[in-house]
Amino acid sequence: MRQIFRVHLPHLFWFLFGYSVLWKVGRLKPDPAHKQIRVIIDGPGEIGRISGNDTRAVLNREEGIDIEPGGTVELSSSGHGIVIEIPGEGGGRFVTVAMQVWNMLEKWPKKKAALFEEG
């Protein structure tokens, strides 16, 4: 896999999520035509989708939410982040800031949220 530009913000993410280092690897972007949120990784592109209603359920601490085409979405133990796990090639364990996702849902479809990977 080729190297891509990544932003390093260690102190903020250690404080919010308990991770030592997280790297920005993509974004969550609204798809207003299908009322879903696209999980996009820089380079490979879209690797999954989650409905807007399921995203709100995650923010309300509901468990057992699935992501298309496979994987899970849940709120982090601190409640400050959303953890997305997608199996297979191009997948992995990703984290996004819960407040950014909430803001994205409230200002639909104008806002995006950053997607990070533990490094």
HUVENRA-V817187 format. One record per pair of residues at least 24 apart in sequence whose C-alpha atoms are under 6 Angstrom apart, sorted by the first residue. I is the first residue (numbers start at 0). J is the second residue. If there is no record, write none. Layout:
BEGIN
i:I j:J
i:I j:J
END
This chain:
BEGIN
i:20 j:117
i:20 j:118
i:21 j:115
i:21 j:116
i:21 j:117
i:21 j:118
i:22 j:115
i:22 j:116
i:23 j:114
i:23 j:115
i:24 j:114
i:24 j:115
i:25 j:114
i:26 j:112
i:26 j:113
i:26 j:114
i:27 j:111
i:27 j:112
i:28 j:111
i:29 j:108
END
